[in-house]
Amino acid sequence: MTTSSAKAVIKKWVGYLATGDIEEIIATFADDAVIDMPGSSDLPWAGRWQGAAKIAEYFKVMPAALRIISHEHKIWVAEDDMVAVTGLEEAASHISGKDYRAKWCWVFQVRGDKIVLWDAYEDTEAMASCGPYR
């Protein structure tokens, strides 16, 4: 895997996020992929989501709890099959209506044209302060 092809996979996936194309978002993950999201049980999307069924479940749970208002990408770093992206997001709880603005960093591993790991580092304190989410 070349650095440029790994980065291209993530750029394409980020484009699907922007359009909300859930089928394409999910299809970009390998069947054995892992999503690792930080946070306490107060955040319904937090935890380790592994395998195709759990990945699909994640993309039902997260949007049901959280409304993304804006999402900016700041820095892209890629090496071999790994891609790291930093950014800012503004989002709100569907339940409380409260919103937050926070930094994040996502680290991806790509195999072929599929994501095998999405390891997120996010400001869970900002997120939790805007709950509840259930």
One Martini backbone bead per residue (centre of mass of N, CA, C, O) as a GRO file, in nm:
protein
  134
    1MET     BB    1   0.095   0.036   0.024
    2THR     BB    2   0.044   0.357  -0.035
    3THR     BB    3   0.018   0.663   0.084
    4SER     BB    4  -0.171   0.781  -0.138
    5SER     BB    5  -0.388   0.552  -0.125
    6ALA     BB    6  -0.466   0.580   0.169
    7LYS     BB    7  -0.551   0.878   0.153
    8ALA     BB    8  -0.771   0.838  -0.065
    9VAL     BB    9  -0.960   0.666   0.104
   10ILE     BB   10  -1.011   0.881   0.327
   11LYS     BB   11  -1.111   1.108   0.146
   12LYS     BB   12  -1.354   0.952   0.040
   13TRP     BB   13  -1.485   0.897   0.317
   14VAL     BB   14  -1.517   1.194   0.400
   15GLY     BB   15  -1.712   1.254   0.169
   16TYR     BB   16  -1.936   1.066   0.272
   17LEU     BB   17  -1.980   1.214   0.534
   18ALA     BB   18  -2.068   1.487   0.406
   19THR     BB   19  -2.325   1.341   0.252
   20GLY     BB   20  -2.441   1.081   0.421
   21ASP     BB   21  -2.339   0.799   0.292
   22ILE     BB   22  -2.379   0.518   0.461
   23GLU     BB   23  -2.320   0.288   0.265
   24GLU     BB   24  -2.033   0.394   0.184
   25ILE     BB   25  -1.912   0.419   0.457
   26ILE     BB   26  -1.936   0.115   0.530
   27ALA     BB   27  -1.799  -0.004   0.261
   28THR     BB   28  -1.502   0.106   0.346
   29PHE     BB   29  -1.504  -0.130   0.534
   30ALA     BB   30  -1.387  -0.394   0.663
   31ASP     BB   31  -1.508  -0.685   0.801
   32ASP     BB   32  -1.259  -0.654   1.042
   33ALA     BB   33  -1.304  -0.392   1.156
   34VAL     BB   34  -1.218  -0.094   1.362
   35ILE     BB   35  -1.377   0.102   1.613
   36ASP     BB   36  -1.229   0.360   1.832
   37MET     BB   37  -1.407   0.514   2.096
   38PRO     BB   38  -1.419   0.746   2.317
   39GLY     BB   39  -1.562   0.708   2.641
   40SER     BB   40  -1.840   0.684   2.804
   41SER     BB   41  -2.162   0.556   2.856
   42ASP     BB   42  -2.290   0.843   2.784
   43LEU     BB   43  -2.172   0.756   2.501
   44PRO     BB   44  -2.314   0.552   2.267
   45TRP     BB   45  -2.045   0.550   2.062
   46ALA     BB   46  -1.868   0.434   2.261
   47GLY     BB   47  -1.601   0.223   2.179
   48ARG     BB   48  -1.581  -0.106   2.044
   49TRP     BB   49  -1.607  -0.171   1.687
   50GLN     BB   50  -1.641  -0.502   1.550
   51GLY     BB   51  -1.722  -0.550   1.251
   52ALA     BB   52  -1.975  -0.522   1.031
   53ALA     BB   53  -2.219  -0.507   1.229
   54LYS     BB   54  -2.095  -0.291   1.424
   55ILE     BB   55  -2.045  -0.072   1.218
   56ALA     BB   56  -2.340  -0.038   1.137
   57GLU     BB   57  -2.435   0.033   1.423
   58TYR     BB   58  -2.273   0.288   1.468
   59PHE     BB   59  -2.423   0.434   1.208
   60LYS     BB   60  -2.685   0.456   1.401
   61VAL     BB   61  -2.612   0.560   1.686
   62MET     BB   62  -2.466   0.828   1.641
   63PRO     BB   63  -2.688   0.989   1.469
   64ALA     BB   64  -2.913   0.953   1.692
   65ALA     BB   65  -2.743   1.137   1.912
   66LEU     BB   66  -2.583   1.314   1.684
   67ARG     BB   67  -2.537   1.646   1.555
   68ILE     BB   68  -2.380   1.766   1.283
   69ILE     BB   69  -2.277   2.092   1.197
   70SER     BB   70  -1.950   2.081   1.186
   71HIS     BB   71  -1.649   2.002   0.970
   72GLU     BB   72  -1.297   2.016   1.012
   73HIS     BB   73  -0.992   2.000   0.834
   74LYS     BB   74  -0.642   2.037   0.897
   75ILE     BB   75  -0.452   1.769   0.926
   76TRP     BB   76  -0.236   1.567   0.714
   77VAL     BB   77  -0.104   1.232   0.775
   78ALA     BB   78   0.114   1.007   0.585
   79GLU     BB   79   0.208   0.644   0.617
   80ASP     BB   80   0.163   0.421   0.423
   81ASP     BB   81  -0.126   0.275   0.592
   82MET     BB   82  -0.130   0.559   0.740
   83VAL     BB   83  -0.378   0.800   0.879
   84ALA     BB   84  -0.388   1.143   0.985
   85VAL     BB   85  -0.649   1.352   1.138
   86THR     BB   86  -0.741   1.683   1.193
   87GLY     BB   87  -0.991   1.878   1.394
   88LEU     BB   88  -1.321   2.025   1.382
   89GLU     BB   89  -1.627   2.031   1.581
   90GLU     BB   90  -1.984   2.063   1.555
   91ALA     BB   91  -2.232   1.965   1.801
   92ALA     BB   92  -2.543   1.784   1.897
   93SER     BB   93  -2.790   1.693   2.092
   94HIS     BB   94  -3.099   1.557   2.038
   95ILE     BB   95  -3.206   1.590   2.332
   96SER     BB   96  -3.086   1.875   2.450
   97GLY     BB   97  -2.947   2.074   2.214
   98LYS     BB   98  -2.669   2.086   2.289
   99ASP     BB   99  -2.348   2.229   2.219
  100TYR     BB  100  -2.024   2.176   2.058
  101ARG     BB  101  -1.663   2.245   2.048
  102ALA     BB  102  -1.401   2.035   1.895
  103LYS     BB  103  -1.129   1.850   1.897
  104TRP     BB  104  -0.950   1.616   1.673
  105CYS     BB  105  -0.820   1.269   1.618
  106TRP     BB  106  -0.752   1.055   1.342
  107VAL     BB  107  -0.672   0.705   1.298
  108PHE     BB  108  -0.565   0.513   1.015
  109GLN     BB  109  -0.610   0.194   0.856
  110VAL     BB  110  -0.508   0.047   0.542
  111ARG     BB  111  -0.649  -0.212   0.317
  112GLY     BB  112  -0.626  -0.136   0.028
  113ASP     BB  113  -0.971  -0.006   0.004
  114LYS     BB  114  -0.975  -0.040   0.329
  115ILE     BB  115  -1.082  -0.001   0.646
  116VAL     BB  116  -0.938  -0.133   0.965
  117LEU     BB  117  -0.891   0.155   1.121
  118TRP     BB  118  -1.053   0.367   1.380
  119ASP     BB  119  -0.877   0.600   1.578
  120ALA     BB  120  -1.000   0.799   1.835
  121TYR     BB  121  -0.948   1.152   1.935
  122GLU     BB  122  -1.148   1.313   2.182
  123ASP     BB  123  -1.360   1.557   2.339
  124THR     BB  124  -1.547   1.414   2.582
  125GLU     BB  125  -1.613   1.647   2.772
  126ALA     BB  126  -1.769   1.818   2.573
  127MET     BB  127  -1.977   1.609   2.501
  128ALA     BB  128  -2.089   1.539   2.788
  129SER     BB  129  -2.188   1.842   2.852
  130CYS     BB  130  -2.441   1.794   2.621
  131GLY     BB  131  -2.613   1.620   2.752
  132PRO     BB  132  -2.805   1.396   2.670
  133TYR     BB  133  -2.819   1.088   2.436
  134ARG     BB  134  -3.080   0.899   2.563
   0.00000   0.00000   0.00000
